[in-house]
């Protein structure tokens, strides 16, 4: 009889301990589930963030009356993200001459077969890019040393339809190549490429 009472008491003592362990395991599983679902949500949001590779090429093709270089800046944007994106039609090219402190800016627009360049400048067209697609934007007759010589900082800025703003800057830390005139060794332009940075 005593043995049976002892066994019953032991079972009663063990029961609360098992319940506590079960509660701890349940809480751990719930926390793990919450962390996992948060991680999946964050990864999903990151996958939707636009990822854009930018290639910029500036080339002087002539000179103005005051002997400053005149040419075009061509911007190639590749969608390397996981979502289709639309880029606003107006891209801005900024140049800061670090020697003089002067800043210059010009606009670039996407090419479109249905419009002449003149009309595009008055009717800018946004560009929709599926994953892996490339869009090319150009300036028209840019004038100034700052755009064609790497004597400062050149930056391309643009916006996507969802509102995010991006920039790609060419600085001394960026990989680039320079084209020169063989007759006088003067810089005629440059090319650089890299990932756009969200502002």
PyMOL commands that place a pseudoatom at each C-alpha (Angstrom):
pseudoatom trace, name=CA, resn=UNK, resi=1, chain=A, elem=C, hetatm=0, pos=[0.000, 0.000, 0.000]
pseudoatom trace, name=CA, resn=UNK, resi=2, chain=A, elem=C, hetatm=0, pos=[2.784, 2.361, 0.904]
pseudoatom trace, name=CA, resn=UNK, resi=3, chain=A, elem=C, hetatm=0, pos=[4.548, 1.501, -2.327]
pseudoatom trace, name=CA, resn=UNK, resi=4, chain=A, elem=C, hetatm=0, pos=[1.466, 2.380, -4.372]
pseudoatom trace, name=CA, resn=UNK, resi=5, chain=A, elem=C, hetatm=0, pos=[1.054, 5.713, -2.559]
pseudoatom trace, name=CA, resn=UNK, resi=6, chain=A, elem=C, hetatm=0, pos=[4.702, 6.429, -3.185]
pseudoatom trace, name=CA, resn=UNK, resi=7, chain=A, elem=C, hetatm=0, pos=[4.319, 5.683, -6.913]
pseudoatom trace, name=CA, resn=UNK, resi=8, chain=A, elem=C, hetatm=0, pos=[1.233, 7.943, -7.156]
pseudoatom trace, name=CA, resn=UNK, resi=9, chain=A, elem=C, hetatm=0, pos=[3.125, 10.762, -5.434]
pseudoatom trace, name=CA, resn=UNK, resi=10, chain=A, elem=C, hetatm=0, pos=[6.042, 10.324, -7.815]
pseudoatom trace, name=CA, resn=UNK, resi=11, chain=A, elem=C, hetatm=0, pos=[3.687, 10.502, -10.814]
pseudoatom trace, name=CA, resn=UNK, resi=12, chain=A, elem=C, hetatm=0, pos=[2.116, 13.687, -9.472]
pseudoatom trace, name=CA, resn=UNK, resi=13, chain=A, elem=C, hetatm=0, pos=[5.550, 15.238, -8.958]
pseudoatom trace, name=CA, resn=UNK, resi=14, chain=A, elem=C, hetatm=0, pos=[6.671, 14.256, -12.460]
pseudoatom trace, name=CA, resn=UNK, resi=15, chain=A, elem=C, hetatm=0, pos=[3.540, 15.561, -14.194]
pseudoatom trace, name=CA, resn=UNK, resi=16, chain=A, elem=C, hetatm=0, pos=[4.145, 19.304, -13.581]
pseudoatom trace, name=CA, resn=UNK, resi=17, chain=A, elem=C, hetatm=0, pos=[7.805, 18.970, -14.692]
pseudoatom trace, name=CA, resn=UNK, resi=18, chain=A, elem=C, hetatm=0, pos=[6.722, 17.379, -17.983]
pseudoatom trace, name=CA, resn=UNK, resi=19, chain=A, elem=C, hetatm=0, pos=[4.126, 20.121, -18.502]
pseudoatom trace, name=CA, resn=UNK, resi=20, chain=A, elem=C, hetatm=0, pos=[6.760, 22.808, -17.927]
pseudoatom trace, name=CA, resn=UNK, resi=21, chain=A, elem=C, hetatm=0, pos=[9.111, 21.153, -20.395]
pseudoatom trace, name=CA, resn=UNK, resi=22, chain=A, elem=C, hetatm=0, pos=[6.271, 20.922, -22.908]
pseudoatom trace, name=CA, resn=UNK, resi=23, chain=A, elem=C, hetatm=0, pos=[5.504, 24.631, -22.417]
pseudoatom trace, name=CA, resn=UNK, resi=24, chain=A, elem=C, hetatm=0, pos=[9.165, 25.558, -22.972]
pseudoatom trace, name=CA, resn=UNK, resi=25, chain=A, elem=C, hetatm=0, pos=[9.335, 23.431, -26.131]
pseudoatom trace, name=CA, resn=UNK, resi=26, chain=A, elem=C, hetatm=0, pos=[6.077, 25.008, -27.408]
pseudoatom trace, name=CA, resn=UNK, resi=27, chain=A, elem=C, hetatm=0, pos=[7.414, 28.540, -26.762]
pseudoatom trace, name=CA, resn=UNK, resi=28, chain=A, elem=C, hetatm=0, pos=[10.700, 27.698, -28.514]
pseudoatom trace, name=CA, resn=UNK, resi=29, chain=A, elem=C, hetatm=0, pos=[8.852, 26.322, -31.544]
pseudoatom trace, name=CA, resn=UNK, resi=30, chain=A, elem=C, hetatm=0, pos=[6.608, 29.429, -31.649]
pseudoatom trace, name=CA, resn=UNK, resi=31, chain=A, elem=C, hetatm=0, pos=[9.637, 31.752, -31.451]
pseudoatom trace, name=CA, resn=UNK, resi=32, chain=A, elem=C, hetatm=0, pos=[11.424, 29.769, -34.170]
pseudoatom trace, name=CA, resn=UNK, resi=33, chain=A, elem=C, hetatm=0, pos=[8.326, 29.988, -36.384]
pseudoatom trace, name=CA, resn=UNK, resi=34, chain=A, elem=C, hetatm=0, pos=[8.071, 33.759, -35.821]
pseudoatom trace, name=CA, resn=UNK, resi=35, chain=A, elem=C, hetatm=0, pos=[11.770, 34.272, -36.629]
pseudoatom trace, name=CA, resn=UNK, resi=36, chain=A, elem=C, hetatm=0, pos=[11.528, 32.079, -39.718]
pseudoatom trace, name=CA, resn=UNK, resi=37, chain=A, elem=C, hetatm=0, pos=[8.450, 33.875, -41.064]
pseudoatom trace, name=CA, resn=UNK, resi=38, chain=A, elem=C, hetatm=0, pos=[10.114, 37.266, -40.384]
pseudoatom trace, name=CA, resn=UNK, resi=39, chain=A, elem=C, hetatm=0, pos=[13.213, 36.112, -42.275]
pseudoatom trace, name=CA, resn=UNK, resi=40, chain=A, elem=C, hetatm=0, pos=[11.125, 34.901, -45.229]
pseudoatom trace, name=CA, resn=UNK, resi=41, chain=A, elem=C, hetatm=0, pos=[9.268, 38.257, -45.282]
pseudoatom trace, name=CA, resn=UNK, resi=42, chain=A, elem=C, hetatm=0, pos=[12.508, 40.278, -45.171]
pseudoatom trace, name=CA, resn=UNK, resi=43, chain=A, elem=C, hetatm=0, pos=[14.067, 38.159, -47.932]
pseudoatom trace, name=CA, resn=UNK, resi=44, chain=A, elem=C, hetatm=0, pos=[10.926, 38.654, -50.045]
pseudoatom trace, name=CA, resn=UNK, resi=45, chain=A, elem=C, hetatm=0, pos=[11.150, 42.433, -49.597]
pseudoatom trace, name=CA, resn=UNK, resi=46, chain=A, elem=C, hetatm=0, pos=[14.871, 42.435, -50.443]
pseudoatom trace, name=CA, resn=UNK, resi=47, chain=A, elem=C, hetatm=0, pos=[14.184, 40.426, -53.598]
pseudoatom trace, name=CA, resn=UNK, resi=48, chain=A, elem=C, hetatm=0, pos=[11.731, 43.141, -54.688]
pseudoatom trace, name=CA, resn=UNK, resi=49, chain=A, elem=C, hetatm=0, pos=[14.331, 45.896, -54.266]
pseudoatom trace, name=CA, resn=UNK, resi=50, chain=A, elem=C, hetatm=0, pos=[15.582, 46.971, -57.711]
pseudoatom trace, name=CA, resn=UNK, resi=51, chain=A, elem=C, hetatm=0, pos=[19.141, 45.910, -58.509]
pseudoatom trace, name=CA, resn=UNK, resi=52, chain=A, elem=C, hetatm=0, pos=[20.634, 47.826, -61.405]
pseudoatom trace, name=CA, resn=UNK, resi=53, chain=A, elem=C, hetatm=0, pos=[23.959, 47.641, -63.181]
pseudoatom trace, name=CA, resn=UNK, resi=54, chain=A, elem=C, hetatm=0, pos=[24.998, 50.913, -64.832]
pseudoatom trace, name=CA, resn=UNK, resi=55, chain=A, elem=C, hetatm=0, pos=[27.532, 51.468, -67.587]
pseudoatom trace, name=CA, resn=UNK, resi=56, chain=A, elem=C, hetatm=0, pos=[28.380, 55.075, -68.507]
pseudoatom trace, name=CA, resn=UNK, resi=57, chain=A, elem=C, hetatm=0, pos=[30.376, 56.251, -71.488]
pseudoatom trace, name=CA, resn=UNK, resi=58, chain=A, elem=C, hetatm=0, pos=[31.287, 59.873, -72.233]
pseudoatom trace, name=CA, resn=UNK, resi=59, chain=A, elem=C, hetatm=0, pos=[32.838, 60.742, -75.586]
pseudoatom trace, name=CA, resn=UNK, resi=60, chain=A, elem=C, hetatm=0, pos=[33.751, 64.131, -77.045]
pseudoatom trace, name=CA, resn=UNK, resi=61, chain=A, elem=C, hetatm=0, pos=[33.161, 64.235, -80.800]
pseudoatom trace, name=CA, resn=UNK, resi=62, chain=A, elem=C, hetatm=0, pos=[33.954, 67.872, -81.527]
pseudoatom trace, name=CA, resn=UNK, resi=63, chain=A, elem=C, hetatm=0, pos=[34.558, 71.319, -80.079]
pseudoatom trace, name=CA, resn=UNK, resi=64, chain=A, elem=C, hetatm=0, pos=[32.449, 74.408, -79.497]
pseudoatom trace, name=CA, resn=UNK, resi=65, chain=A, elem=C, hetatm=0, pos=[33.408, 77.944, -80.588]
pseudoatom trace, name=CA, resn=UNK, resi=66, chain=A, elem=C, hetatm=0, pos=[35.210, 78.532, -77.298]
pseudoatom trace, name=CA, resn=UNK, resi=67, chain=A, elem=C, hetatm=0, pos=[37.212, 75.291, -77.850]
pseudoatom trace, name=CA, resn=UNK, resi=68, chain=A, elem=C, hetatm=0, pos=[35.498, 73.234, -75.147]
pseudoatom trace, name=CA, resn=UNK, resi=69, chain=A, elem=C, hetatm=0, pos=[34.746, 69.560, -75.920]
pseudoatom trace, name=CA, resn=UNK, resi=70, chain=A, elem=C, hetatm=0, pos=[31.256, 68.712, -77.205]
pseudoatom trace, name=CA, resn=UNK, resi=71, chain=A, elem=C, hetatm=0, pos=[29.818, 65.211, -77.306]
pseudoatom trace, name=CA, resn=UNK, resi=72, chain=A, elem=C, hetatm=0, pos=[27.424, 62.735, -75.728]
pseudoatom trace, name=CA, resn=UNK, resi=73, chain=A, elem=C, hetatm=0, pos=[27.095, 60.726, -72.548]
pseudoatom trace, name=CA, resn=UNK, resi=74, chain=A, elem=C, hetatm=0, pos=[25.521, 57.290, -73.009]
pseudoatom trace, name=CA, resn=UNK, resi=75, chain=A, elem=C, hetatm=0, pos=[24.040, 55.437, -70.041]
pseudoatom trace, name=CA, resn=UNK, resi=76, chain=A, elem=C, hetatm=0, pos=[23.253, 51.728, -70.182]
pseudoatom trace, name=CA, resn=UNK, resi=77, chain=A, elem=C, hetatm=0, pos=[21.085, 50.336, -67.343]
pseudoatom trace, name=CA, resn=UNK, resi=78, chain=A, elem=C, hetatm=0, pos=[20.609, 46.574, -66.866]
pseudoatom trace, name=CA, resn=UNK, resi=79, chain=A, elem=C, hetatm=0, pos=[17.951, 45.111, -64.562]
pseudoatom trace, name=CA, resn=UNK, resi=80, chain=A, elem=C, hetatm=0, pos=[19.791, 42.439, -62.550]
pseudoatom trace, name=CA, resn=UNK, resi=81, chain=A, elem=C, hetatm=0, pos=[17.106, 42.194, -59.855]
pseudoatom trace, name=CA, resn=UNK, resi=82, chain=A, elem=C, hetatm=0, pos=[14.242, 39.715, -59.583]
pseudoatom trace, name=CA, resn=UNK, resi=83, chain=A, elem=C, hetatm=0, pos=[11.334, 42.012, -60.503]
pseudoatom trace, name=CA, resn=UNK, resi=84, chain=A, elem=C, hetatm=0, pos=[10.298, 43.997, -63.590]
pseudoatom trace, name=CA, resn=UNK, resi=85, chain=A, elem=C, hetatm=0, pos=[10.953, 47.705, -63.029]
pseudoatom trace, name=CA, resn=UNK, resi=86, chain=A, elem=C, hetatm=0, pos=[10.046, 50.969, -64.739]
pseudoatom trace, name=CA, resn=UNK, resi=87, chain=A, elem=C, hetatm=0, pos=[12.634, 53.747, -64.800]
pseudoatom trace, name=CA, resn=UNK, resi=88, chain=A, elem=C, hetatm=0, pos=[11.430, 57.339, -64.916]
pseudoatom trace, name=CA, resn=UNK, resi=89, chain=A, elem=C, hetatm=0, pos=[12.187, 58.985, -68.293]
pseudoatom trace, name=CA, resn=UNK, resi=90, chain=A, elem=C, hetatm=0, pos=[14.360, 61.782, -66.953]
pseudoatom trace, name=CA, resn=UNK, resi=91, chain=A, elem=C, hetatm=0, pos=[17.948, 60.862, -66.028]
pseudoatom trace, name=CA, resn=UNK, resi=92, chain=A, elem=C, hetatm=0, pos=[20.352, 63.482, -64.780]
pseudoatom trace, name=CA, resn=UNK, resi=93, chain=A, elem=C, hetatm=0, pos=[24.095, 63.572, -65.407]
pseudoatom trace, name=CA, resn=UNK, resi=94, chain=A, elem=C, hetatm=0, pos=[26.047, 65.734, -62.969]
pseudoatom trace, name=CA, resn=UNK, resi=95, chain=A, elem=C, hetatm=0, pos=[29.691, 66.719, -63.231]
pseudoatom trace, name=CA, resn=UNK, resi=96, chain=A, elem=C, hetatm=0, pos=[31.734, 68.506, -60.601]
pseudoatom trace, name=CA, resn=UNK, resi=97, chain=A, elem=C, hetatm=0, pos=[35.114, 69.935, -61.602]
pseudoatom trace, name=CA, resn=UNK, resi=98, chain=A, elem=C, hetatm=0, pos=[37.254, 69.519, -58.486]
pseudoatom trace, name=CA, resn=UNK, resi=99, chain=A, elem=C, hetatm=0, pos=[39.892, 71.928, -59.819]
pseudoatom trace, name=CA, resn=UNK, resi=100, chain=A, elem=C, hetatm=0, pos=[37.551, 74.881, -60.278]
pseudoatom trace, name=CA, resn=UNK, resi=101, chain=A, elem=C, hetatm=0, pos=[34.694, 73.868, -57.954]
pseudoatom trace, name=CA, resn=UNK, resi=102, chain=A, elem=C, hetatm=0, pos=[32.169, 74.380, -60.768]
pseudoatom trace, name=CA, resn=UNK, resi=103, chain=A, elem=C, hetatm=0, pos=[29.259, 71.946, -61.204]
pseudoatom trace, name=CA, resn=UNK, resi=104, chain=A, elem=C, hetatm=0, pos=[27.425, 71.131, -64.419]
pseudoatom trace, name=CA, resn=UNK, resi=105, chain=A, elem=C, hetatm=0, pos=[24.334, 69.107, -65.199]
pseudoatom trace, name=CA, resn=UNK, resi=106, chain=A, elem=C, hetatm=0, pos=[22.555, 67.787, -68.257]
pseudoatom trace, name=CA, resn=UNK, resi=107, chain=A, elem=C, hetatm=0, pos=[19.629, 65.475, -69.001]
pseudoatom trace, name=CA, resn=UNK, resi=108, chain=A, elem=C, hetatm=0, pos=[19.575, 62.053, -70.643]
pseudoatom trace, name=CA, resn=UNK, resi=109, chain=A, elem=C, hetatm=0, pos=[16.571, 60.299, -72.225]
pseudoatom trace, name=CA, resn=UNK, resi=110, chain=A, elem=C, hetatm=0, pos=[15.842, 56.756, -73.361]
pseudoatom trace, name=CA, resn=UNK, resi=111, chain=A, elem=C, hetatm=0, pos=[15.927, 55.855, -77.028]
pseudoatom trace, name=CA, resn=UNK, resi=112, chain=A, elem=C, hetatm=0, pos=[12.596, 54.997, -78.601]
pseudoatom trace, name=CA, resn=UNK, resi=113, chain=A, elem=C, hetatm=0, pos=[12.029, 53.957, -82.207]
pseudoatom trace, name=CA, resn=UNK, resi=114, chain=A, elem=C, hetatm=0, pos=[8.710, 55.775, -82.493]
pseudoatom trace, name=CA, resn=UNK, resi=115, chain=A, elem=C, hetatm=0, pos=[10.160, 59.231, -81.784]
pseudoatom trace, name=CA, resn=UNK, resi=116, chain=A, elem=C, hetatm=0, pos=[12.915, 61.370, -83.195]
pseudoatom trace, name=CA, resn=UNK, resi=117, chain=A, elem=C, hetatm=0, pos=[15.451, 62.675, -80.670]
pseudoatom trace, name=CA, resn=UNK, resi=118, chain=A, elem=C, hetatm=0, pos=[14.008, 66.181, -80.933]
pseudoatom trace, name=CA, resn=UNK, resi=119, chain=A, elem=C, hetatm=0, pos=[10.512, 64.975, -80.065]
pseudoatom trace, name=CA, resn=UNK, resi=120, chain=A, elem=C, hetatm=0, pos=[11.773, 62.737, -77.256]
pseudoatom trace, name=CA, resn=UNK, resi=121, chain=A, elem=C, hetatm=0, pos=[13.327, 65.734, -75.569]
pseudoatom trace, name=CA, resn=UNK, resi=122, chain=A, elem=C, hetatm=0, pos=[9.843, 67.240, -75.346]
pseudoatom trace, name=CA, resn=UNK, resi=123, chain=A, elem=C, hetatm=0, pos=[8.003, 63.969, -74.616]
pseudoatom trace, name=CA, resn=UNK, resi=124, chain=A, elem=C, hetatm=0, pos=[10.166, 61.908, -72.254]
pseudoatom trace, name=CA, resn=UNK, resi=125, chain=A, elem=C, hetatm=0, pos=[9.261, 58.219, -72.185]
pseudoatom trace, name=CA, resn=UNK, resi=126, chain=A, elem=C, hetatm=0, pos=[9.761, 55.917, -69.163]
pseudoatom trace, name=CA, resn=UNK, resi=127, chain=A, elem=C, hetatm=0, pos=[11.433, 52.582, -69.743]
pseudoatom trace, name=CA, resn=UNK, resi=128, chain=A, elem=C, hetatm=0, pos=[10.140, 49.249, -68.422]
pseudoatom trace, name=CA, resn=UNK, resi=129, chain=A, elem=C, hetatm=0, pos=[12.805, 46.583, -67.973]
pseudoatom trace, name=CA, resn=UNK, resi=130, chain=A, elem=C, hetatm=0, pos=[12.149, 42.904, -67.403]
pseudoatom trace, name=CA, resn=UNK, resi=131, chain=A, elem=C, hetatm=0, pos=[14.804, 40.915, -65.557]
pseudoatom trace, name=CA, resn=UNK, resi=132, chain=A, elem=C, hetatm=0, pos=[17.979, 40.867, -67.673]
pseudoatom trace, name=CA, resn=UNK, resi=133, chain=A, elem=C, hetatm=0, pos=[16.853, 43.620, -70.065]
pseudoatom trace, name=CA, resn=UNK, resi=134, chain=A, elem=C, hetatm=0, pos=[18.963, 46.667, -70.905]
pseudoatom trace, name=CA, resn=UNK, resi=135, chain=A, elem=C, hetatm=0, pos=[17.879, 50.276, -71.579]
pseudoatom trace, name=CA, resn=UNK, resi=136, chain=A, elem=C, hetatm=0, pos=[20.092, 52.954, -73.111]
pseudoatom trace, name=CA, resn=UNK, resi=137, chain=A, elem=C, hetatm=0, pos=[19.725, 56.668, -72.407]
pseudoatom trace, name=CA, resn=UNK, resi=138, chain=A, elem=C, hetatm=0, pos=[21.682, 59.464, -74.109]
pseudoatom trace, name=CA, resn=UNK, resi=139, chain=A, elem=C, hetatm=0, pos=[22.373, 63.134, -73.698]
pseudoatom trace, name=CA, resn=UNK, resi=140, chain=A, elem=C, hetatm=0, pos=[22.503, 65.501, -76.667]
pseudoatom trace, name=CA, resn=UNK, resi=141, chain=A, elem=C, hetatm=0, pos=[25.462, 67.740, -77.482]
pseudoatom trace, name=CA, resn=UNK, resi=142, chain=A, elem=C, hetatm=0, pos=[26.906, 68.130, -74.006]
pseudoatom trace, name=CA, resn=UNK, resi=143, chain=A, elem=C, hetatm=0, pos=[29.552, 70.832, -73.776]
pseudoatom trace, name=CA, resn=UNK, resi=144, chain=A, elem=C, hetatm=0, pos=[32.249, 71.186, -71.124]
pseudoatom trace, name=CA, resn=UNK, resi=145, chain=A, elem=C, hetatm=0, pos=[35.528, 69.686, -69.960]
pseudoatom trace, name=CA, resn=UNK, resi=146, chain=A, elem=C, hetatm=0, pos=[33.981, 68.324, -66.749]
pseudoatom trace, name=CA, resn=UNK, resi=147, chain=A, elem=C, hetatm=0, pos=[31.877, 65.759, -68.629]
pseudoatom trace, name=CA, resn=UNK, resi=148, chain=A, elem=C, hetatm=0, pos=[34.733, 64.319, -70.706]
pseudoatom trace, name=CA, resn=UNK, resi=149, chain=A, elem=C, hetatm=0, pos=[37.782, 64.541, -68.475]
pseudoatom trace, name=CA, resn=UNK, resi=150, chain=A, elem=C, hetatm=0, pos=[38.062, 62.757, -65.156]
pseudoatom trace, name=CA, resn=UNK, resi=151, chain=A, elem=C, hetatm=0, pos=[39.142, 65.888, -63.284]
pseudoatom trace, name=CA, resn=UNK, resi=152, chain=A, elem=C, hetatm=0, pos=[36.294, 65.649, -60.832]
pseudoatom trace, name=CA, resn=UNK, resi=153, chain=A, elem=C, hetatm=0, pos=[33.260, 63.567, -60.057]
pseudoatom trace, name=CA, resn=UNK, resi=154, chain=A, elem=C, hetatm=0, pos=[30.682, 62.480, -62.613]
pseudoatom trace, name=CA, resn=UNK, resi=155, chain=A, elem=C, hetatm=0, pos=[27.364, 61.120, -61.331]
pseudoatom trace, name=CA, resn=UNK, resi=156, chain=A, elem=C, hetatm=0, pos=[24.298, 59.670, -63.027]
pseudoatom trace, name=CA, resn=UNK, resi=157, chain=A, elem=C, hetatm=0, pos=[21.046, 59.963, -61.057]
pseudoatom trace, name=CA, resn=UNK, resi=158, chain=A, elem=C, hetatm=0, pos=[17.668, 58.405, -61.858]
pseudoatom trace, name=CA, resn=UNK, resi=159, chain=A, elem=C, hetatm=0, pos=[14.433, 57.231, -60.281]
pseudoatom trace, name=CA, resn=UNK, resi=160, chain=A, elem=C, hetatm=0, pos=[12.288, 54.113, -60.655]
pseudoatom trace, name=CA, resn=UNK, resi=161, chain=A, elem=C, hetatm=0, pos=[8.492, 54.231, -60.834]
pseudoatom trace, name=CA, resn=UNK, resi=162, chain=A, elem=C, hetatm=0, pos=[8.115, 52.856, -57.296]
pseudoatom trace, name=CA, resn=UNK, resi=163, chain=A, elem=C, hetatm=0, pos=[9.863, 55.988, -55.994]
pseudoatom trace, name=CA, resn=UNK, resi=164, chain=A, elem=C, hetatm=0, pos=[13.368, 54.757, -55.159]
pseudoatom trace, name=CA, resn=UNK, resi=165, chain=A, elem=C, hetatm=0, pos=[16.185, 57.041, -56.326]
pseudoatom trace, name=CA, resn=UNK, resi=166, chain=A, elem=C, hetatm=0, pos=[19.520, 55.689, -57.519]
pseudoatom trace, name=CA, resn=UNK, resi=167, chain=A, elem=C, hetatm=0, pos=[22.923, 57.084, -58.367]
pseudoatom trace, name=CA, resn=UNK, resi=168, chain=A, elem=C, hetatm=0, pos=[26.131, 55.848, -59.928]
pseudoatom trace, name=CA, resn=UNK, resi=169, chain=A, elem=C, hetatm=0, pos=[29.221, 57.948, -59.308]
pseudoatom trace, name=CA, resn=UNK, resi=170, chain=A, elem=C, hetatm=0, pos=[32.555, 57.819, -61.077]
pseudoatom trace, name=CA, resn=UNK, resi=171, chain=A, elem=C, hetatm=0, pos=[35.259, 58.693, -58.551]
pseudoatom trace, name=CA, resn=UNK, resi=172, chain=A, elem=C, hetatm=0, pos=[38.925, 57.866, -58.047]
pseudoatom trace, name=CA, resn=UNK, resi=173, chain=A, elem=C, hetatm=0, pos=[37.815, 54.595, -56.378]
pseudoatom trace, name=CA, resn=UNK, resi=174, chain=A, elem=C, hetatm=0, pos=[35.680, 53.499, -59.369]
pseudoatom trace, name=CA, resn=UNK, resi=175, chain=A, elem=C, hetatm=0, pos=[37.023, 51.295, -62.158]
pseudoatom trace, name=CA, resn=UNK, resi=176, chain=A, elem=C, hetatm=0, pos=[37.175, 53.243, -65.408]
pseudoatom trace, name=CA, resn=UNK, resi=177, chain=A, elem=C, hetatm=0, pos=[39.056, 53.557, -68.671]
pseudoatom trace, name=CA, resn=UNK, resi=178, chain=A, elem=C, hetatm=0, pos=[40.035, 56.783, -70.428]
pseudoatom trace, name=CA, resn=UNK, resi=179, chain=A, elem=C, hetatm=0, pos=[40.167, 57.456, -74.182]
pseudoatom trace, name=CA, resn=UNK, resi=180, chain=A, elem=C, hetatm=0, pos=[42.704, 59.999, -75.418]
pseudoatom trace, name=CA, resn=UNK, resi=181, chain=A, elem=C, hetatm=0, pos=[43.513, 61.827, -78.626]
pseudoatom trace, name=CA, resn=UNK, resi=182, chain=A, elem=C, hetatm=0, pos=[46.762, 60.279, -79.960]
pseudoatom trace, name=CA, resn=UNK, resi=183, chain=A, elem=C, hetatm=0, pos=[47.848, 63.560, -81.607]
pseudoatom trace, name=CA, resn=UNK, resi=184, chain=A, elem=C, hetatm=0, pos=[47.977, 65.615, -78.389]
pseudoatom trace, name=CA, resn=UNK, resi=185, chain=A, elem=C, hetatm=0, pos=[47.281, 63.027, -75.631]
pseudoatom trace, name=CA, resn=UNK, resi=186, chain=A, elem=C, hetatm=0, pos=[44.208, 64.979, -74.496]
pseudoatom trace, name=CA, resn=UNK, resi=187, chain=A, elem=C, hetatm=0, pos=[41.322, 63.160, -72.809]
pseudoatom trace, name=CA, resn=UNK, resi=188, chain=A, elem=C, hetatm=0, pos=[38.386, 62.652, -75.182]
pseudoatom trace, name=CA, resn=UNK, resi=189, chain=A, elem=C, hetatm=0, pos=[36.198, 60.641, -72.840]
pseudoatom trace, name=CA, resn=UNK, resi=190, chain=A, elem=C, hetatm=0, pos=[35.910, 57.750, -70.424]
pseudoatom trace, name=CA, resn=UNK, resi=191, chain=A, elem=C, hetatm=0, pos=[33.897, 54.608, -69.658]
pseudoatom trace, name=CA, resn=UNK, resi=192, chain=A, elem=C, hetatm=0, pos=[32.913, 53.182, -66.291]
pseudoatom trace, name=CA, resn=UNK, resi=193, chain=A, elem=C, hetatm=0, pos=[30.514, 50.580, -64.948]
pseudoatom trace, name=CA, resn=UNK, resi=194, chain=A, elem=C, hetatm=0, pos=[29.185, 49.268, -61.641]
pseudoatom trace, name=CA, resn=UNK, resi=195, chain=A, elem=C, hetatm=0, pos=[26.131, 48.788, -59.449]
pseudoatom trace, name=CA, resn=UNK, resi=196, chain=A, elem=C, hetatm=0, pos=[23.782, 51.713, -58.873]
pseudoatom trace, name=CA, resn=UNK, resi=197, chain=A, elem=C, hetatm=0, pos=[23.415, 52.760, -55.241]
pseudoatom trace, name=CA, resn=UNK, resi=198, chain=A, elem=C, hetatm=0, pos=[20.034, 53.570, -53.717]
pseudoatom trace, name=CA, resn=UNK, resi=199, chain=A, elem=C, hetatm=0, pos=[19.885, 57.088, -52.264]
for i in range(1, 199): cmd.bond("trace and resi %d" % i, "trace and resi %d" % (i + 1))
show_as sticks, trace
zoom trace
